[in-house]
Structures are given as C-alpha cells and as structure tokens.
Amino acid sequence: MSSAYDHLGPLYDLWCRSVTEDIPFYVDLALRTGGPVLEIGVGSGRVAVPVALTGVPVVGIDSSAEMLDLAWARALPHRLDMRLLRADMRRLPDLGRFPLIIVPFRAFLHLPDDATRLTVLARLHELLEPGGTLAFDVFHPDRADIEETHGRWIEREPGIHERATWNEAERSLVLEVQAGPTLAEMELWWIDPADWRRLLSAAGYTAIEVYGSFDRAPLAAGSTDSVWVARRRTAS
C-alpha cells in the first residue's frame, strides 16, 4: 500500500529542506556511540547520510519504497556504510543490537495509540545493547497553534503548502501537503510529554532525559516540541 511519502517522492526533500536543526544533534549522538546506528523512519536519508559521512555505520528502516530509493540515491555517490530496509516500525525484523537507535522528524507521530507506542518502544528496547540509547523528537501542539492553523493552507516552503485539520479531542490531525498537482495526506497523533515519559518507563527505559530543543535547552511549560534521550539499563 502506498503512503503519503510515496506520493511526495522527490518533493519530500523540498517540503522539509529547512529542517536542519536536528542533524547535528543526531550526528553528535552517533559519534559518541560509534555505531552502528539504527534509524527508524529513515526517509530520504536526510539524517542518515550525514551520520554515515562521519564513518558511523547506519541501518535505516522505512515503510516507503520511494523514500528508500531516494536515500539510496543520496548515499550512493559517497559509497557509505549504510544498510536500508523496507519495514514497518510496528513489525521490525531481527536486526541485531545497536548502541544507538534514533527516530527523527517526529516519526513516532504515526503511531495512533498508547498500545502501539508501547509495543514499538518495547521492541526498540530489545534492539538496544545494554546501556544503549534511544533518541527521538515529537511535537504536542498547544491551543494557540491549533486555532491559528486549523483548516488553513500555509506555504511551508516556496511552492509547497500544507493544511492541518485538527481533532483536539482525539489528539489527532490530518496533514495535507500540496505541491502543484501532487497532494499527499497523512494522519498523525500526539500525546503530552508526561505520557511519553510514562510509556518510556513502562517499556523499561532508564535515565530518561527530555529537552525543549536540539540544543538541549530545558523543556519549558507549554512547549510544543520535545527531544528525548533514554537508555536501556546496563546489564548487571
């Protein structure tokens, strides 16, 4: 079954070309661990390729065949140590163990409920080495953001517009992305930071850290973005 990302194809990189602030954060984590790194939702390789360019091996997972083709095309000229696989994060195969797993660009927002979130977090916990690190970022909009953007077409990048239709009661939104004749639609779900902390704890993570931005600034009250770093307990 094709996804919104298959429909976007090469337009994906145009849609998110201004999203660069997360790359140094994930690259720094990769360098600290030495890899290999497992990236969930590798997309077009926006984060994976900069990580691999440092010499850290990367295994990238995505459910979109179109995104994986774009990631291969980005990596190929550099002959990078990258392994790219098509898989759903909810049904990950046995991939070995990793000192670092990253889930950039809010990919966890594709998970619709706590049961699914917990299943995925627990599976990633299994794929971490003892003492290994999980890092991801998510958003959790406030009322002002919802009221300001609900149902409105907004130009995110030149020639690329998006419209969010929010359902605050269900904590979900339908996001439409349009560029010329191409229209892609996805449904996303969010939860509050307290809920992420609860789920991480339930999945067995320890040393849970949360930040309000990729510069590791504290998470302020009312923040609409959070960056998480959690660890699998070191074997005794």
C-alpha positions as CSV (number, residue, x, y, z in Angstrom):
1,M,0.0,0.0,0.0
2,S,1.4,3.4,-1.0
3,S,1.8,6.1,1.6
4,A,1.8,9.9,1.7
5,Y,5.6,9.7,1.4
6,D,5.4,7.6,-1.7
7,H,3.1,10.3,-3.2
8,L,5.5,13.1,-2.3
9,G,8.5,11.3,-3.7
10,P,11.3,13.8,-4.5
11,L,9.1,16.6,-3.2
12,Y,9.8,15.4,0.3
13,D,13.2,17.0,0.4
14,L,11.7,20.3,-0.8
15,W,9.0,20.1,1.8
16,C,11.5,19.6,4.7
17,R,14.5,21.4,3.3
18,S,14.5,24.0,6.1
19,V,14.5,21.2,8.8
20,T,18.2,21.1,9.6
21,E,18.5,21.8,13.3
22,D,18.1,18.2,14.3
23,I,21.0,16.9,12.2
24,P,23.9,18.0,14.4
25,F,22.1,16.6,17.5
26,Y,21.8,13.1,16.0
27,V,25.2,13.2,14.4
28,D,26.7,14.0,17.8
29,L,24.9,11.1,19.4
30,A,26.2,8.8,16.7
31,L,29.8,9.9,17.1
32,R,29.6,9.4,20.9
33,T,28.4,5.8,20.5
34,G,30.5,4.9,17.5
35,G,27.6,3.0,15.9
36,P,26.2,1.1,14.3
37,V,23.1,3.3,14.4
38,L,19.6,2.2,13.7
39,E,17.3,4.9,12.2
40,I,13.6,4.4,12.2
41,G,11.8,6.4,9.5
42,V,15.0,7.0,7.5
43,G,13.1,8.8,4.8
44,S,15.3,10.2,2.1
45,G,18.4,9.9,4.2
46,R,18.3,13.5,5.4
47,V,19.8,12.5,8.8
48,A,21.3,9.1,8.0
49,V,23.6,10.3,5.3
50,P,25.3,13.0,7.4
51,V,25.7,10.3,10.2
52,A,27.2,7.9,7.7
53,L,29.5,10.5,6.3
54,T,31.2,10.6,9.7
55,G,32.2,7.0,9.3
56,V,29.5,5.6,11.6
57,P,27.6,2.7,10.1
58,V,23.8,3.1,9.7
59,V,20.9,0.8,9.3
60,G,17.9,2.7,8.0
61,I,14.3,1.4,8.2
62,D,11.3,2.9,6.3
63,S,7.9,1.7,5.2
64,S,8.1,3.8,2.0
65,A,9.8,2.2,-1.0
66,E,10.0,5.7,-2.6
67,M,11.8,7.1,0.4
68,L,14.3,4.3,0.4
69,D,15.1,4.8,-3.3
70,L,15.8,8.5,-2.5
71,A,18.0,7.5,0.4
72,W,20.0,5.1,-1.8
73,A,20.4,7.8,-4.4
74,R,21.7,10.2,-1.8
75,A,24.1,7.7,-0.3
76,L,25.4,6.1,-3.5
77,P,27.9,8.8,-4.6
78,H,29.6,8.6,-1.2
79,R,29.9,4.8,-1.0
80,L,28.7,4.9,2.5
81,D,28.3,2.1,5.1
82,M,24.6,2.1,5.0
83,R,22.0,-0.7,5.0
84,L,18.5,0.3,4.0
85,L,15.5,-2.0,4.6
86,R,11.8,-1.7,4.0
87,A,9.9,-2.4,7.2
88,D,7.1,-1.0,9.4
89,M,8.3,0.2,12.8
90,R,5.5,-1.8,14.3
91,R,6.8,-5.1,12.9
92,L,10.6,-4.8,13.0
93,P,12.6,-7.9,12.0
94,D,15.6,-9.1,13.9
95,L,18.3,-6.6,13.0
96,G,20.9,-7.3,15.7
97,R,21.7,-5.0,18.6
98,F,22.6,-1.3,18.5
99,P,24.2,1.2,20.8
100,L,22.0,3.9,19.4
101,I,18.6,4.0,17.9
102,I,17.2,7.3,16.5
103,V,13.7,8.2,15.4
104,P,14.0,11.7,13.9
105,F,11.5,14.2,12.4
106,R,8.6,13.2,14.6
107,A,8.2,9.7,13.1
108,F,6.5,8.4,16.3
109,L,3.5,10.6,15.5
110,H,2.4,7.9,13.0
111,L,1.6,5.7,16.0
112,P,-2.2,6.0,16.8
113,D,-2.5,4.9,20.4
114,D,-0.6,4.1,23.6
115,A,-0.8,0.3,23.0
116,T,1.0,0.7,19.7
117,R,3.5,3.2,21.1
118,L,4.4,0.9,23.9
119,T,4.8,-2.1,21.6
120,V,7.2,-0.1,19.4
121,L,9.2,1.3,22.3
122,A,9.5,-2.2,23.9
123,R,10.7,-3.6,20.6
124,L,13.3,-0.9,20.2
125,H,14.4,-1.6,23.8
126,E,15.0,-5.2,22.7
127,L,17.2,-4.0,19.8
128,L,19.4,-1.8,22.0
129,E,22.6,-3.1,23.5
130,P,22.7,-2.9,27.4
131,G,23.3,0.7,28.2
132,G,22.3,1.7,24.6
133,T,20.4,4.9,23.8
134,L,17.1,5.7,22.2
135,A,16.7,9.3,20.9
136,F,13.7,10.9,19.2
137,D,11.7,14.1,18.8
138,V,8.0,14.8,18.8
139,F,5.5,17.6,19.0
140,H,2.5,18.3,21.2
141,P,0.6,21.4,19.9
142,D,-1.0,24.0,22.2
143,R,-4.4,25.5,21.7
144,A,-2.9,28.7,20.1
145,D,-1.1,26.6,17.4
146,I,-4.3,24.6,16.7
147,E,-6.5,27.7,16.4
148,E,-4.0,29.6,14.3
149,T,-3.5,26.8,11.7
150,H,-6.7,24.7,11.7
151,G,-8.1,24.3,8.2
152,R,-5.8,26.9,6.6
153,W,-3.4,26.4,3.7
154,I,0.0,27.7,4.7
155,E,3.1,27.9,2.5
156,R,5.7,25.9,4.3
157,E,8.3,26.2,1.6
158,P,8.2,28.1,-1.7
159,G,5.6,26.4,-3.8
160,I,4.8,23.8,-1.1
161,H,1.7,24.3,1.0
162,E,0.3,22.3,3.9
163,R,-3.0,22.3,5.8
164,A,-3.7,20.8,9.2
165,T,-7.2,19.7,10.2
166,W,-7.0,19.2,13.9
167,N,-9.1,17.0,16.2
168,E,-8.1,18.1,19.6
169,A,-10.5,15.7,21.4
170,E,-8.7,12.7,19.8
171,R,-5.3,14.4,19.7
172,S,-5.0,13.8,16.0
173,L,-4.6,15.7,12.8
174,V,-4.9,15.2,9.1
175,L,-2.0,16.9,7.4
176,E,-2.2,17.6,3.7
177,V,0.8,18.6,1.7
178,Q,0.4,20.0,-1.8
179,A,2.9,21.0,-4.5
180,G,1.4,21.7,-7.8
181,P,-0.8,18.7,-8.8
182,T,0.7,16.5,-6.1
183,L,-1.4,16.1,-3.0
184,A,-0.3,13.8,-0.1
185,E,-2.3,13.2,3.1
186,M,-1.3,11.7,6.4
187,E,-2.9,11.2,9.8
188,L,-0.8,12.0,12.9
189,W,-1.4,11.6,16.6
190,W,0.2,13.3,19.6
191,I,0.5,12.9,23.3
192,D,1.9,15.1,26.1
193,P,5.4,14.9,27.5
194,A,4.1,13.3,30.7
195,D,2.7,10.5,28.6
196,W,5.9,9.9,26.7
197,R,7.8,9.6,30.0
198,R,5.2,7.1,31.3
199,L,5.5,5.0,28.2
200,L,9.3,5.0,28.2
201,S,9.3,3.9,31.8
202,A,6.8,1.2,31.1
203,A,8.9,-0.1,28.2
204,G,11.9,-0.5,30.5
205,Y,14.0,2.6,29.8
206,T,16.0,4.4,32.4
207,A,17.9,7.7,32.6
208,I,15.2,9.4,30.7
209,E,16.1,13.0,29.6
210,V,13.8,15.5,27.8
211,Y,14.7,18.8,26.2
212,G,12.8,21.6,24.7
213,S,15.1,21.8,21.6
214,F,18.0,20.2,20.0
215,D,20.4,22.4,21.8
216,R,19.4,20.5,25.0
217,A,17.6,23.5,26.5
218,P,15.2,22.6,29.3
219,L,11.6,21.7,28.4
220,A,9.6,24.7,29.3
221,A,5.9,24.6,30.4
222,G,3.7,24.8,27.3
223,S,6.5,23.8,24.9
224,T,5.2,22.4,21.7
225,D,8.2,20.3,20.9
226,S,10.3,17.9,22.9
227,V,13.5,15.9,22.3
228,W,14.0,12.7,24.2
229,V,17.0,10.6,25.2
230,A,16.6,7.4,27.1
231,R,18.7,4.3,27.8
232,R,18.4,0.6,28.2
233,R,19.6,-0.4,31.6
234,T,23.2,-1.7,31.7
235,A,23.3,-5.4,32.4
236,S,24.3,-6.2,36.0
